Amino acid sequence: MAGGGNAIRGSRVGAGPMGEAERGEAAPRQAVTYFCANDHRSVITFSVEASVPDSWDCPKCGLPAGLDSDNAPPAPKIEPYKTHLAYVKERRSDKEAEVILDEAIQLLRSRRKSGEIIF
């Protein structure tokens, strides 16, 4: 059932934008411009009392943006996903891995001979 007439949905009599007189004075602000490596320019508004950060994530591309237009911060280096085995190989040499494997095999064989249940 569609409503007829020329009433605006979701409004009421007296509704309208609130002005500063009803809301109070706005806090003093400062506009800070950040520049990213993709030549995007982002203007962010901060309170005058707030400390302005040196970098800000670009809302357009997500890269870090800095205050210097000539020297934008570089994109972060993305390292590929490493498996558990890759991390283990970074910590241990092949010779160390062989020693650890031999110790584990000897331990399992000794348990089997003694009749111990292994899960």
DOPA-363451 format. One record per residue: residue number from 1; residue in one letter; z negated, y negated, x negated of N, C-alpha, C in turn. Coordinates in nm, 2 decimals, decimal comma, always signed. Each point is the difference from the previous one (the first is absolute). Example, Ala and Ser with C-alpha at 12.3 -4.5 7.8 and 13.67 -1.06 7.14 Angstrom:
2
1; A; -0,78; +0,57; -1,32; +0,00; -0,12; +0,09; +0,00; -0,12; -0,09
2; S; +0,07; -0,11; +0,04; +0,00; -0,11; -0,09; -0,08; -0,11; +0,08
//
This chain:
119
1; M; +0,00; +0,12; -0,09; +0,00; -0,12; +0,09; +0,00; -0,12; -0,09
2; A; +0,10; -0,08; +0,01; +0,02; -0,12; -0,09; -0,06; -0,12; +0,08
3; G; -0,07; -0,08; -0,08; -0,05; -0,12; +0,06; +0,10; -0,11; +0,01
4; G; +0,00; -0,07; +0,10; +0,10; -0,11; +0,01; -0,06; -0,14; -0,03
5; G; +0,07; -0,10; +0,01; -0,05; -0,13; -0,02; +0,03; -0,05; -0,14
6; N; -0,05; -0,12; -0,03; +0,02; -0,05; -0,13; -0,13; -0,02; -0,08
7; A; -0,09; +0,09; +0,02; -0,13; -0,01; -0,08; +0,03; +0,07; -0,13
8; I; -0,06; -0,05; -0,11; +0,01; +0,07; -0,13; -0,11; +0,10; -0,01
9; R; +0,05; +0,12; -0,03; -0,10; +0,12; -0,01; -0,10; -0,03; -0,11
10; G; -0,12; +0,04; +0,02; -0,10; -0,01; -0,10; -0,06; -0,13; -0,02
11; S; +0,03; -0,10; +0,09; -0,05; -0,13; -0,02; -0,09; -0,04; +0,12
12; R; -0,08; -0,10; -0,02; -0,08; -0,05; +0,11; +0,01; -0,15; +0,01
13; V; -0,05; -0,06; +0,10; +0,00; -0,14; +0,01; -0,09; -0,06; -0,10
14; G; +0,05; -0,10; -0,08; -0,08; -0,06; -0,10; +0,02; +0,06; -0,14
15; A; +0,07; +0,11; +0,00; +0,02; +0,07; -0,13; +0,11; -0,08; -0,08
16; G; -0,02; +0,00; -0,13; +0,10; -0,07; -0,08; -0,06; +0,00; -0,14
17; P; +0,08; -0,05; -0,09; -0,05; +0,00; -0,14; -0,12; -0,09; -0,02
18; M; -0,09; +0,05; -0,07; -0,12; -0,08; -0,03; +0,03; -0,09; -0,11
19; G; -0,04; -0,12; +0,01; +0,02; -0,10; -0,10; -0,13; -0,01; -0,09
20; E; +0,01; -0,08; -0,11; -0,11; -0,01; -0,09; -0,12; -0,06; +0,07
21; A; +0,02; -0,08; +0,11; -0,11; -0,06; +0,07; -0,09; +0,11; +0,06
22; E; +0,06; +0,10; +0,05; -0,08; +0,11; +0,06; -0,05; +0,10; -0,11
23; R; +0,07; +0,02; -0,10; -0,02; +0,10; -0,10; -0,08; -0,05; -0,12
24; G; +0,00; -0,12; -0,03; -0,07; -0,06; -0,11; +0,10; -0,03; -0,11
25; E; -0,04; -0,06; -0,10; +0,09; -0,04; -0,12; +0,03; +0,12; -0,08
26; A; +0,12; +0,01; -0,05; +0,04; +0,11; -0,09; -0,05; -0,03; -0,14
27; A; -0,04; +0,11; -0,07; -0,05; -0,01; -0,13; +0,11; -0,05; -0,09
28; P; -0,03; -0,08; -0,10; +0,11; -0,05; -0,10; +0,06; +0,12; -0,07
29; R; +0,13; +0,00; -0,01; +0,07; +0,11; -0,06; +0,10; -0,05; -0,11
30; Q; +0,04; +0,10; -0,08; +0,09; -0,02; -0,10; +0,11; +0,11; +0,00
31; A; +0,12; -0,04; -0,02; +0,11; +0,10; +0,00; +0,03; +0,03; -0,15
32; V; +0,01; +0,13; -0,03; +0,02; +0,05; -0,13; +0,13; +0,08; +0,00
33; T; +0,09; -0,02; -0,09; +0,13; +0,07; -0,01; -0,01; +0,11; -0,11
34; Y; +0,04; +0,12; +0,04; +0,01; +0,11; -0,09; +0,15; +0,05; -0,01
35; F; +0,03; +0,05; -0,12; +0,14; +0,04; -0,03; -0,01; +0,14; -0,05
36; C; +0,09; +0,09; +0,05; +0,01; +0,14; -0,05; +0,12; +0,02; -0,08
37; A; +0,02; +0,12; -0,06; +0,11; +0,03; -0,09; +0,14; +0,00; +0,08
38; N; -0,01; +0,02; +0,13; +0,13; +0,00; +0,08; +0,04; -0,14; +0,05
39; D; -0,06; -0,10; -0,06; +0,03; -0,14; +0,03; -0,04; -0,04; +0,15
40; H; -0,10; +0,07; +0,05; -0,06; -0,04; +0,13; -0,10; -0,10; -0,02
41; R; -0,01; -0,09; +0,09; -0,10; -0,11; -0,01; -0,09; +0,01; +0,12
42; S; -0,13; +0,01; -0,02; -0,09; +0,02; +0,11; -0,10; -0,11; +0,00
43; V; -0,02; -0,07; +0,11; -0,10; -0,11; +0,01; -0,12; +0,05; +0,08
44; I; -0,11; +0,01; -0,07; -0,12; +0,05; +0,06; -0,10; -0,12; +0,01
45; T; -0,07; +0,00; +0,12; -0,09; -0,11; +0,02; -0,14; +0,05; -0,02
46; F; -0,08; -0,08; -0,08; -0,14; +0,03; -0,03; -0,08; -0,12; +0,04
47; S; -0,13; +0,03; +0,02; -0,10; -0,11; +0,01; -0,01; -0,07; -0,13
48; V; -0,03; -0,13; +0,01; -0,01; -0,08; -0,12; -0,12; +0,05; -0,09
49; E; -0,10; +0,05; +0,07; -0,12; +0,05; -0,07; +0,02; +0,14; -0,06
50; A; +0,10; +0,07; +0,04; +0,02; +0,14; -0,05; +0,06; +0,00; -0,14
51; S; -0,03; +0,10; -0,07; +0,07; +0,01; -0,13; +0,13; +0,07; +0,02
52; V; +0,10; -0,06; -0,06; +0,14; +0,05; +0,01; +0,02; +0,12; -0,10
53; P; +0,05; +0,12; +0,05; +0,02; +0,11; -0,09; +0,13; -0,03; -0,09
54; D; +0,00; +0,06; -0,12; +0,11; -0,01; -0,09; +0,12; +0,07; +0,05
55; S; -0,02; +0,11; +0,08; +0,12; +0,08; +0,05; -0,02; +0,03; +0,14
56; W; +0,11; +0,03; +0,07; +0,00; +0,03; +0,14; +0,11; +0,10; +0,03
57; D; -0,01; +0,09; +0,08; +0,11; +0,09; +0,04; +0,10; -0,07; +0,08
58; C; +0,12; +0,01; -0,04; +0,11; -0,07; +0,07; +0,01; +0,07; +0,14
59; P; +0,00; -0,08; +0,11; +0,01; +0,06; +0,13; +0,14; +0,05; +0,04
60; K; +0,10; -0,04; -0,08; +0,14; +0,05; +0,02; +0,03; +0,13; -0,06
61; C; -0,04; +0,02; -0,13; +0,04; +0,12; -0,07; -0,12; +0,08; -0,06
62; G; -0,12; -0,06; +0,01; -0,12; +0,07; -0,05; -0,03; +0,00; -0,15
63; L; +0,09; -0,06; -0,07; -0,03; -0,02; -0,15; -0,11; -0,10; -0,02
64; P; -0,06; +0,00; -0,12; -0,10; -0,10; -0,03; +0,07; -0,14; -0,02
65; A; -0,06; -0,10; +0,05; +0,06; -0,14; -0,01; -0,11; -0,08; -0,07
66; G; +0,05; -0,09; -0,09; -0,08; -0,09; -0,07; +0,02; -0,15; +0,03
67; L; -0,08; -0,08; -0,07; +0,01; -0,15; +0,03; +0,12; -0,06; -0,08
68; D; +0,04; +0,06; -0,11; +0,10; -0,06; -0,09; +0,14; +0,05; +0,05
69; S; +0,09; -0,10; +0,04; +0,13; +0,04; +0,05; +0,09; +0,05; -0,11
70; D; -0,02; -0,04; -0,12; +0,08; +0,05; -0,11; -0,04; +0,14; -0,06
71; N; -0,13; +0,03; +0,02; -0,05; +0,13; -0,06; -0,07; +0,08; +0,11
72; A; +0,08; +0,06; +0,09; -0,06; +0,08; +0,10; -0,06; +0,13; -0,06
73; P; -0,11; +0,05; +0,06; -0,05; +0,12; -0,06; +0,10; +0,12; +0,02
74; P; +0,00; +0,09; -0,10; +0,09; +0,11; +0,01; -0,04; +0,10; +0,10
75; A; +0,09; +0,08; +0,05; -0,03; +0,11; +0,10; -0,09; +0,10; -0,07
76; P; -0,09; +0,06; +0,07; -0,09; +0,10; -0,06; +0,08; +0,13; -0,03
77; K; -0,04; +0,06; -0,11; +0,07; +0,12; -0,05; -0,04; +0,11; +0,09
78; I; +0,09; +0,07; +0,06; -0,03; +0,12; +0,09; +0,02; +0,12; -0,08
79; E; -0,12; +0,07; -0,02; +0,01; +0,13; -0,07; +0,03; +0,11; +0,10
80; P; +0,08; +0,10; -0,04; +0,04; +0,11; +0,08; -0,12; +0,09; +0,03
81; Y; +0,00; +0,07; +0,11; -0,10; +0,09; +0,03; -0,01; +0,11; -0,10
82; K; -0,13; +0,03; -0,04; -0,02; +0,11; -0,10; -0,07; +0,11; +0,07
83; T; +0,03; +0,12; -0,04; -0,06; +0,12; +0,06; -0,13; +0,03; -0,08
84; H; -0,08; +0,09; +0,05; -0,13; +0,03; -0,07; +0,04; +0,06; -0,14
85; L; +0,10; +0,08; +0,00; +0,04; +0,06; -0,13; +0,04; -0,10; -0,10
86; A; +0,07; -0,11; +0,04; +0,04; -0,11; -0,09; -0,12; -0,07; -0,06
87; Y; -0,11; -0,02; +0,08; -0,12; -0,06; -0,05; -0,07; +0,09; -0,10
88; V; +0,00; +0,13; +0,03; -0,06; +0,10; -0,09; +0,07; +0,00; -0,13
89; K; +0,13; +0,00; +0,00; +0,08; +0,00; -0,12; -0,02; -0,12; -0,09
90; E; -0,03; -0,11; +0,07; -0,03; -0,12; -0,08; -0,13; +0,01; -0,08
91; R; -0,10; +0,08; +0,06; -0,13; +0,01; -0,06; +0,00; +0,11; -0,10
92; R; +0,08; +0,11; +0,01; -0,01; +0,12; -0,08; +0,13; +0,03; -0,07
93; S; -0,01; +0,05; -0,12; +0,13; +0,05; -0,07; +0,02; +0,14; +0,05
94; D; +0,12; +0,05; -0,03; +0,04; +0,14; +0,03; -0,10; +0,10; -0,06
95; K; -0,04; -0,03; -0,13; -0,09; +0,09; -0,07; -0,13; +0,00; +0,07
96; E; -0,06; -0,11; +0,04; -0,12; +0,00; +0,07; +0,01; +0,07; +0,13
97; A; +0,11; -0,01; +0,07; +0,02; +0,07; +0,13; +0,00; +0,15; -0,02
98; E; +0,06; +0,04; -0,11; +0,00; +0,15; -0,03; -0,14; +0,05; -0,02
99; V; -0,08; -0,07; -0,07; -0,13; +0,04; -0,03; -0,09; +0,01; +0,12
100; I; +0,02; -0,10; +0,09; -0,08; +0,00; +0,13; +0,05; +0,11; +0,09
101; L; +0,13; +0,03; +0,00; +0,05; +0,11; +0,08; -0,05; +0,13; -0,05
102; D; +0,00; +0,02; -0,13; -0,05; +0,13; -0,06; -0,14; +0,02; +0,03
103; E; -0,08; -0,11; -0,01; -0,15; +0,01; +0,04; -0,01; +0,05; +0,14
104; A; +0,07; -0,06; +0,09; -0,01; +0,03; +0,15; +0,05; +0,14; +0,02
105; I; +0,10; +0,05; -0,06; +0,05; +0,14; +0,01; -0,11; +0,10; -0,05
106; Q; -0,06; -0,03; -0,11; -0,10; +0,09; -0,06; -0,12; +0,00; +0,09
107; L; -0,04; -0,11; +0,06; -0,11; +0,00; +0,10; +0,03; +0,08; +0,12
108; L; +0,12; -0,01; +0,05; +0,04; +0,09; +0,12; +0,00; +0,15; -0,03
109; R; +0,05; +0,03; -0,12; +0,01; +0,14; -0,04; -0,15; +0,06; -0,02
110; S; -0,08; -0,08; -0,06; -0,14; +0,05; -0,01; -0,07; +0,02; +0,13
111; R; +0,03; -0,09; +0,10; -0,06; +0,02; +0,13; +0,05; +0,12; +0,07
112; R; +0,13; +0,03; -0,02; +0,06; +0,12; +0,07; -0,06; +0,13; -0,06
113; K; -0,02; +0,00; -0,13; -0,06; +0,12; -0,07; -0,14; +0,02; +0,05
114; S; -0,08; -0,11; +0,02; -0,14; +0,02; +0,05; -0,01; +0,03; +0,15
115; G; +0,11; -0,01; +0,07; +0,00; +0,03; +0,14; -0,04; -0,12; +0,09
116; E; +0,00; -0,12; -0,06; -0,04; -0,11; +0,08; +0,11; -0,04; +0,09
117; I; -0,03; -0,04; +0,13; +0,10; -0,04; +0,10; +0,05; -0,14; -0,03
118; I; +0,13; -0,01; -0,01; +0,06; -0,13; -0,03; +0,08; -0,04; +0,13
119; F; -0,02; -0,12; +0,04; +0,07; -0,06; +0,11; +0,10; -0,10; -0,04
//
